[in-house]
Amino acid sequence: MSSASQPSDYHDALTQLPNRRLFDDRLKQALSIAERRQSGLALMLVSLAGFTTVPDHTVREAARRLGAGLCLVRNADAARARARELGRRHYRIYAR
């Protein structure tokens, strides 16, 4: 039998929620992909200790907005870099 973790090792036995082992595994994968692509990686950790009444969708919405903001920054950076490659008096607009 291999020493690799079984899928059930990635979830809490009682709640079936993802656990720290799954988080660590996915983080390692994301870091590896970012390194291969020579790109950055953003990680957001939210501690909700003492805030058990915060709805899950509120946290997800905040994360979604932050992610959208990061995409705008990345896109603006890509447009700026391309304009610089083209030389003076050039501009680029990044659109999806």
N, CA, C and O atoms as a GROMACS GRO file, in nm:
protein
  384
    1MET      N    1   0.085  -0.118   0.000
    1MET     CA    2   0.000   0.000   0.000
    1MET      C    3   0.089   0.124   0.000
    1MET      O    4   0.190   0.127   0.071
    2SER      N    5   0.054   0.226  -0.078
    2SER     CA    6   0.137   0.346  -0.086
    2SER      C    7   0.115   0.434   0.036
    2SER      O    8   0.016   0.420   0.108
    3SER      N    9   0.211   0.525   0.057
    3SER     CA   10   0.202   0.615   0.171
    3SER      C   11   0.119   0.739   0.139
    3SER      O   12   0.102   0.825   0.225
    4ALA      N   13   0.067   0.749   0.017
    4ALA     CA   14  -0.014   0.865  -0.021
    4ALA      C   15  -0.143   0.865   0.060
    4ALA      O   16  -0.196   0.760   0.095
    5SER      N   17  -0.192   0.983   0.088
    5SER     CA   18  -0.314   0.997   0.166
    5SER      C   19  -0.434   0.949   0.086
    5SER      O   20  -0.442   0.970  -0.035
    6GLN      N   21  -0.526   0.886   0.154
    6GLN     CA   22  -0.650   0.843   0.093
    6GLN      C   23  -0.745   0.962   0.086
    6GLN      O   24  -0.733   1.053   0.168
    7PRO      N   25  -0.839   0.964  -0.009
    7PRO     CA   26  -0.931   1.076  -0.019
    7PRO      C   27  -1.003   1.106   0.112
    7PRO      O   28  -1.028   1.223   0.143
    8SER      N   29  -1.037   1.004   0.190
    8SER     CA   30  -1.106   1.026   0.316
    8SER      C   31  -1.017   1.096   0.418
    8SER      O   32  -1.067   1.152   0.515
    9ASP      N   33  -0.887   1.094   0.398
    9ASP     CA   34  -0.794   1.164   0.486
    9ASP      C   35  -0.803   1.315   0.471
    9ASP      O   36  -0.750   1.389   0.553
   10TYR      N   37  -0.871   1.360   0.366
   10TYR     CA   38  -0.880   1.503   0.338
   10TYR      C   39  -1.006   1.569   0.392
   10TYR      O   40  -1.028   1.688   0.370
   11HIS      N   41  -1.089   1.494   0.461
   11HIS     CA   42  -1.214   1.547   0.515
   11HIS      C   43  -1.232   1.504   0.660
   11HIS      O   44  -1.190   1.395   0.699
   12ASP      N   45  -1.293   1.590   0.737
   12ASP     CA   46  -1.322   1.560   0.876
   12ASP      C   47  -1.418   1.442   0.884
   12ASP      O   48  -1.518   1.438   0.813
   13ALA      N   49  -1.387   1.347   0.970
   13ALA     CA   50  -1.468   1.225   0.979
   13ALA      C   51  -1.610   1.254   1.024
   13ALA      O   52  -1.704   1.187   0.980
   14LEU      N   53  -1.629   1.353   1.111
   14LEU     CA   54  -1.761   1.382   1.163
   14LEU      C   55  -1.843   1.470   1.069
   14LEU      O   56  -1.958   1.438   1.038
   15THR      N   57  -1.784   1.580   1.023
   15THR     CA   58  -1.859   1.678   0.943
   15THR      C   59  -1.844   1.659   0.793
   15THR      O   60  -1.923   1.714   0.715
   16GLN      N   61  -1.744   1.582   0.752
   16GLN     CA   62  -1.711   1.562   0.610
   16GLN      C   63  -1.666   1.692   0.542
   16GLN      O   64  -1.662   1.698   0.419
   17LEU      N   65  -1.631   1.794   0.621
   17LEU     CA   66  -1.578   1.918   0.565
   17LEU      C   67  -1.430   1.900   0.532
   17LEU      O   68  -1.362   1.820   0.595
   18PRO      N   69  -1.380   1.973   0.434
   18PRO     CA   70  -1.237   1.966   0.400
   18PRO      C   71  -1.153   2.002   0.523
   18PRO      O   72  -1.190   2.089   0.601
   19ASN      N   73  -1.039   1.934   0.537
   19ASN     CA   74  -0.954   1.959   0.653
   19ASN      C   75  -0.821   2.023   0.613
   19ASN      O   76  -0.799   2.052   0.496
   20ARG      N   77  -0.735   2.043   0.711
   20ARG     CA   78  -0.606   2.108   0.688
   20ARG      C   79  -0.518   2.028   0.592
   20ARG      O   80  -0.443   2.086   0.514
   21ARG      N   81  -0.527   1.897   0.597
   21ARG     CA   82  -0.446   1.813   0.507
   21ARG      C   83  -0.484   1.840   0.361
   21ARG      O   84  -0.396   1.847   0.275
   22LEU      N   85  -0.613   1.855   0.333
   22LEU     CA   86  -0.656   1.888   0.197
   22LEU      C   87  -0.607   2.027   0.158
   22LEU      O   88  -0.560   2.047   0.046
   23PHE      N   89  -0.619   2.123   0.249
   23PHE     CA   90  -0.570   2.258   0.222
   23PHE      C   91  -0.421   2.256   0.188
   23PHE      O   92  -0.379   2.315   0.088
   24ASP      N   93  -0.342   2.187   0.269
   24ASP     CA   94  -0.197   2.179   0.245
   24ASP      C   95  -0.168   2.115   0.109
   24ASP      O   96  -0.079   2.161   0.037
   25ASP      N   97  -0.241   2.010   0.075
   25ASP     CA   98  -0.222   1.942  -0.053
   25ASP      C   99  -0.254   2.035  -0.170
   25ASP      O  100  -0.176   2.044  -0.265
   26ARG      N  101  -0.367   2.105  -0.163
   26ARG     CA  102  -0.405   2.195  -0.272
   26ARG      C  103  -0.311   2.315  -0.282
   26ARG      O  104  -0.284   2.364  -0.391
   27LEU      N  105  -0.262   2.362  -0.168
   27LEU     CA  106  -0.166   2.473  -0.170
   27LEU      C  107  -0.036   2.431  -0.237
   27LEU      O  108   0.020   2.507  -0.316
   28LYS      N  109   0.012   2.312  -0.207
   28LYS     CA  110   0.133   2.262  -0.272
   28LYS      C  111   0.114   2.251  -0.423
   28LYS      O  112   0.203   2.285  -0.500
   29GLN      N  113  -0.003   2.203  -0.464
   29GLN     CA  114  -0.033   2.192  -0.607
   29GLN      C  115  -0.034   2.330  -0.672
   29GLN      O  116   0.024   2.349  -0.779
   30ALA      N  117  -0.099   2.426  -0.608
   30ALA     CA  118  -0.108   2.561  -0.663
   30ALA      C  119   0.030   2.626  -0.672
   30ALA      O  120   0.060   2.694  -0.770
   31LEU      N  121   0.113   2.606  -0.571
   31LEU     CA  122   0.249   2.661  -0.573
   31LEU      C  123   0.331   2.600  -0.685
   31LEU      O  124   0.408   2.669  -0.752
   32SER      N  125   0.315   2.471  -0.706
   32SER     CA  126   0.387   2.402  -0.812
   32SER      C  127   0.345   2.454  -0.950
   32SER      O  128   0.429   2.477  -1.036
   33ILE      N  129   0.215   2.472  -0.969
   33ILE     CA  130   0.164   2.524  -1.096
   33ILE      C  131   0.213   2.667  -1.119
   33ILE      O  132   0.256   2.701  -1.229
   34ALA      N  133   0.208   2.750  -1.015
   34ALA     CA  134   0.254   2.888  -1.027
   34ALA      C  135   0.403   2.893  -1.061
   34ALA      O  136   0.446   2.977  -1.140
   35GLU      N  137   0.480   2.804  -1.002
   35GLU     CA  138   0.623   2.801  -1.031
   35GLU      C  139   0.649   2.759  -1.176
   35GLU      O  140   0.732   2.819  -1.245
   36ARG      N  141   0.577   2.656  -1.223
   36ARG     CA  142   0.593   2.612  -1.362
   36ARG      C  143   0.554   2.722  -1.461
   36ARG      O  144   0.619   2.739  -1.564
   37ARG      N  145   0.449   2.794  -1.429
   37ARG     CA  146   0.400   2.900  -1.518
   37ARG      C  147   0.474   3.032  -1.496
   37ARG      O  148   0.452   3.129  -1.568
   38GLN      N  149   0.561   3.033  -1.397
   38GLN     CA  150   0.633   3.155  -1.358
   38GLN      C  151   0.534   3.269  -1.333
   38GLN      O  152   0.549   3.379  -1.385
   39SER      N  153   0.434   3.238  -1.253
   39SER     CA  154   0.331   3.337  -1.221
   39SER      C  155   0.318   3.350  -1.071
   39SER      O  156   0.380   3.275  -0.995
   40GLY      N  157   0.239   3.444  -1.029
   40GLY     CA  158   0.217   3.465  -0.888
   40GLY      C  159   0.103   3.380  -0.835
   40GLY      O  160   0.036   3.309  -0.910
   41LEU      N  161   0.084   3.388  -0.705
   41LEU     CA  162  -0.022   3.314  -0.640
   41LEU      C  163  -0.075   3.400  -0.527
   41LEU      O  164   0.003   3.452  -0.447
   42ALA      N  165  -0.205   3.415  -0.518
   42ALA     CA  166  -0.266   3.490  -0.408
   42ALA      C  167  -0.336   3.392  -0.315
   42ALA      O  168  -0.401   3.297  -0.360
   43LEU      N  169  -0.322   3.416  -0.188
   43LEU     CA  170  -0.384   3.330  -0.088
   43LEU      C  171  -0.452   3.420   0.014
   43LEU      O  172  -0.391   3.512   0.066
   44MET      N  173  -0.578   3.392   0.042
   44MET     CA  174  -0.652   3.470   0.140
   44MET      C  175  -0.695   3.377   0.252
   44MET      O  176  -0.763   3.277   0.228
   45LEU      N  177  -0.655   3.410   0.373
   45LEU     CA  178  -0.697   3.334   0.491
   45LEU      C  179  -0.790   3.422   0.572
   45LEU      O  180  -0.758   3.538   0.600
   46VAL      N  181  -0.903   3.368   0.611
   46VAL     CA  182  -1.001   3.443   0.689
   46VAL      C  183  -1.024   3.368   0.819
   46VAL      O  184  -1.063   3.251   0.819
   47SER      N  185  -1.000   3.435   0.929
   47SER     CA  186  -1.026   3.375   1.059
   47SER      C  187  -1.160   3.425   1.109
   47SER      O  188  -1.182   3.545   1.123
   48LEU      N  189  -1.249   3.333   1.135
   48LEU     CA  190  -1.382   3.368   1.181
   48LEU      C  191  -1.406   3.331   1.327
   48LEU      O  192  -1.520   3.315   1.370
   49ALA      N  193  -1.297   3.317   1.402
   49ALA     CA  194  -1.310   3.282   1.544
   49ALA      C  195  -1.398   3.385   1.614
   49ALA      O  196  -1.374   3.505   1.604
   50GLY      N  197  -1.498   3.338   1.683
   50GLY     CA  198  -1.588   3.426   1.756
   50GLY      C  199  -1.698   3.486   1.669
   50GLY      O  200  -1.782   3.560   1.719
   51PHE      N  201  -1.699   3.455   1.541
   51PHE     CA  202  -1.799   3.508   1.450
   51PHE      C  203  -1.879   3.395   1.386
   51PHE      O  204  -1.893   3.388   1.264
   52THR      N  205  -1.930   3.309   1.469
   52THR     CA  206  -2.000   3.191   1.417
   52THR      C  207  -2.131   3.226   1.348
   52THR      O  208  -2.189   3.140   1.281
   53THR      N  209  -2.178   3.350   1.363
   53THR     CA  210  -2.304   3.388   1.299
   53THR      C  211  -2.284   3.452   1.162
   53THR      O  212  -2.381   3.488   1.096
   54VAL      N  213  -2.159   3.466   1.118
   54VAL     CA  214  -2.134   3.523   0.986
   54VAL      C  215  -2.176   3.421   0.882
   54VAL      O  216  -2.124   3.309   0.880
   55PRO      N  217  -2.269   3.458   0.794
   55PRO     CA  218  -2.314   3.363   0.691
   55PRO      C  219  -2.200   3.328   0.596
   55PRO      O  220  -2.118   3.413   0.560
   56ASP      N  221  -2.196   3.204   0.555
   56ASP     CA  222  -2.093   3.156   0.464
   56ASP      C  223  -2.091   3.237   0.335
   56ASP      O  224  -1.984   3.266   0.282
   57HIS      N  225  -2.210   3.272   0.284
   57HIS     CA  226  -2.215   3.346   0.156
   57HIS      C  227  -2.151   3.484   0.169
   57HIS      O  228  -2.102   3.538   0.069
   58THR      N  229  -2.151   3.543   0.289
   58THR     CA  230  -2.087   3.674   0.309
   58THR      C  231  -1.938   3.662   0.288
   58THR      O  232  -1.877   3.747   0.223
   59VAL      N  233  -1.879   3.558   0.343
   59VAL     CA  234  -1.736   3.536   0.327
   59VAL      C  235  -1.703   3.508   0.180
   59VAL      O  236  -1.606   3.561   0.127
   60ARG      N  237  -1.784   3.427   0.118
   60ARG     CA  238  -1.761   3.395  -0.026
   60ARG      C  239  -1.771   3.520  -0.112
   60ARG      O  240  -1.692   3.538  -0.205
   61GLU      N  241  -1.868   3.607  -0.082
   61GLU     CA  242  -1.884   3.730  -0.160
   61GLU      C  243  -1.761   3.820  -0.144
   61GLU      O  244  -1.714   3.879  -0.241
   62ALA      N  245  -1.710   3.831  -0.023
   62ALA     CA  246  -1.590   3.911   0.002
   62ALA      C  247  -1.471   3.854  -0.075
   62ALA      O  248  -1.393   3.928  -0.134
   63ALA      N  249  -1.458   3.723  -0.074
   63ALA     CA  250  -1.348   3.658  -0.147
   63ALA      C  251  -1.364   3.678  -0.298
   63ALA      O  252  -1.266   3.700  -0.368
   64ARG      N  253  -1.486   3.672  -0.347
   64ARG     CA  254  -1.512   3.692  -0.490
   64ARG      C  255  -1.473   3.834  -0.532
   64ARG      O  256  -1.410   3.854  -0.636
   65ARG      N  257  -1.510   3.931  -0.451
   65ARG     CA  258  -1.477   4.070  -0.483
   65ARG      C  259  -1.326   4.093  -0.481
   65ARG      O  260  -1.272   4.162  -0.567
   66LEU      N  261  -1.260   4.035  -0.383
   66LEU     CA  262  -1.115   4.048  -0.377
   66LEU      C  263  -1.051   3.984  -0.499
   66LEU      O  264  -0.960   4.041  -0.560
   67GLY      N  265  -1.097   3.866  -0.535
   67GLY     CA  266  -1.044   3.798  -0.653
   67GLY      C  267  -1.065   3.878  -0.780
   67GLY      O  268  -0.976   3.885  -0.865
   68ALA      N  269  -1.183   3.939  -0.794
   68ALA     CA  270  -1.211   4.022  -0.912
   68ALA      C  271  -1.116   4.141  -0.917
   68ALA      O  272  -1.069   4.179  -1.024
   69GLY      N  273  -1.089   4.200  -0.802
   69GLY     CA  274  -0.996   4.312  -0.796
   69GLY      C  275  -0.856   4.271  -0.835
   69GLY      O  276  -0.786   4.345  -0.904
   70LEU      N  277  -0.815   4.153  -0.792
   70LEU     CA  278  -0.682   4.104  -0.827
   70LEU      C  279  -0.671   4.079  -0.977
   70LEU      O  280  -0.566   4.104  -1.037
   71CYS      N  281  -0.780   4.030  -1.039
   71CYS     CA  282  -0.779   4.007  -1.184
   71CYS      C  283  -0.763   4.139  -1.258
   71CYS      O  284  -0.690   4.146  -1.357
   72LEU      N  285  -0.832   4.245  -1.211
   72LEU     CA  286  -0.818   4.375  -1.276
   72LEU      C  287  -0.675   4.424  -1.270
   72LEU      O  288  -0.623   4.479  -1.367
   73VAL      N  289  -0.611   4.405  -1.154
   73VAL     CA  290  -0.472   4.448  -1.139
   73VAL      C  291  -0.382   4.369  -1.233
   73VAL      O  292  -0.295   4.426  -1.298
   74ARG      N  293  -0.403   4.240  -1.240
   74ARG     CA  294  -0.322   4.155  -1.328
   74ARG      C  295  -0.342   4.195  -1.474
   74ARG      O  296  -0.246   4.204  -1.550
   75ASN      N  297  -0.467   4.219  -1.513
   75ASN     CA  298  -0.495   4.258  -1.650
   75ASN      C  299  -0.434   4.394  -1.684
   75ASN      O  300  -0.380   4.413  -1.792
   76ALA      N  301  -0.443   4.488  -1.591
   76ALA     CA  302  -0.383   4.619  -1.612
   76ALA      C  303  -0.231   4.607  -1.625
   76ALA      O  304  -0.170   4.676  -1.707
   77ASP      N  305  -0.173   4.522  -1.546
   77ASP     CA  306  -0.028   4.501  -1.552
   77ASP      C  307   0.012   4.441  -1.686
   77ASP      O  308   0.115   4.479  -1.743
   78ALA      N  309  -0.067   4.348  -1.737
   78ALA     CA  310  -0.038   4.287  -1.867
   78ALA      C  311  -0.048   4.390  -1.979
   78ALA      O  312   0.036   4.392  -2.070
   79ALA      N  313  -0.149   4.477  -1.973
   79ALA     CA  314  -0.164   4.581  -2.075
   79ALA      C  315  -0.048   4.680  -2.070
   79ALA      O  316   0.006   4.720  -2.173
   80ARG      N  317  -0.010   4.719  -1.949
   80ARG     CA  318   0.104   4.811  -1.932
   80ARG      C  319   0.232   4.751  -1.987
   80ARG      O  320   0.308   4.818  -2.056
   81ALA      N  321   0.255   4.624  -1.957
   81ALA     CA  322   0.378   4.557  -2.004
   81ALA      C  323   0.380   4.552  -2.157
   81ALA      O  324   0.485   4.574  -2.218
   82ARG      N  325   0.266   4.523  -2.219
   82ARG     CA  326   0.261   4.517  -2.365
   82ARG      C  327   0.286   4.654  -2.428
   82ARG      O  328   0.356   4.665  -2.528
   83ALA      N  329   0.228   4.758  -2.369
   83ALA     CA  330   0.249   4.894  -2.420
   83ALA      C  331   0.396   4.932  -2.410
   83ALA      O  332   0.450   4.997  -2.500
   84ARG      N  333   0.461   4.892  -2.303
   84ARG     CA  334   0.605   4.920  -2.288
   84ARG      C  335   0.687   4.848  -2.394
   84ARG      O  336   0.784   4.902  -2.446
   85GLU      N  337   0.646   4.725  -2.425
   85GLU     CA  338   0.718   4.650  -2.529
   85GLU      C  339   0.710   4.720  -2.664
   85GLU      O  340   0.804   4.717  -2.743
   86LEU      N  341   0.597   4.783  -2.689
   86LEU     CA  342   0.576   4.850  -2.818
   86LEU      C  343   0.649   4.984  -2.827
   86LEU      O  344   0.666   5.038  -2.936
   87GLY      N  345   0.692   5.037  -2.715
   87GLY     CA  346   0.768   5.161  -2.716
   87GLY      C  347   0.684   5.282  -2.678
   87GLY      O  348   0.567   5.270  -2.642
   88ARG      N  349   0.746   5.397  -2.688
   88ARG     CA  350   0.681   5.522  -2.648
   88ARG      C  351   0.556   5.550  -2.730
   88ARG      O  352   0.542   5.506  -2.844
   89ARG      N  353   0.467   5.623  -2.669
   89ARG     CA  354   0.343   5.669  -2.732
   89ARG      C  355   0.250   5.556  -2.774
   89ARG      O  356   0.172   5.569  -2.869
   90HIS      N  357   0.258   5.445  -2.702
   90HIS     CA  358   0.166   5.333  -2.725
   90HIS      C  359   0.085   5.309  -2.599
   90HIS      O  360   0.132   5.336  -2.488
   91TYR      N  361  -0.033   5.258  -2.616
   91TYR     CA  362  -0.113   5.216  -2.502
   91TYR      C  363  -0.189   5.090  -2.540
   91TYR      O  364  -0.210   5.062  -2.658
   92ARG      N  365  -0.228   5.017  -2.441
   92ARG     CA  366  -0.306   4.897  -2.463
   92ARG      C  367  -0.418   4.892  -2.360
   92ARG      O  368  -0.400   4.933  -2.245
   93ILE      N  369  -0.531   4.843  -2.402
   93ILE     CA  370  -0.645   4.822  -2.312
   93ILE      C  371  -0.668   4.673  -2.306
   93ILE      O  372  -0.678   4.606  -2.409
   94TYR      N  373  -0.676   4.621  -2.186
   94TYR     CA  374  -0.700   4.478  -2.169
   94TYR      C  375  -0.849   4.455  -2.159
   94TYR      O  376  -0.915   4.514  -2.074
   95ALA      N  377  -0.902   4.371  -2.244
   95ALA     CA  378  -1.044   4.336  -2.239
   95ALA      C  379  -1.057   4.185  -2.249
   95ALA      O  380  -0.978   4.119  -2.315
   96ARG      N  381  -1.156   4.132  -2.183
   96ARG     CA  382  -1.178   3.988  -2.187
   96ARG      C  383  -1.238   3.945  -2.316
   96ARG      O  384  -1.263   3.826  -2.336
   0.00000   0.00000   0.00000
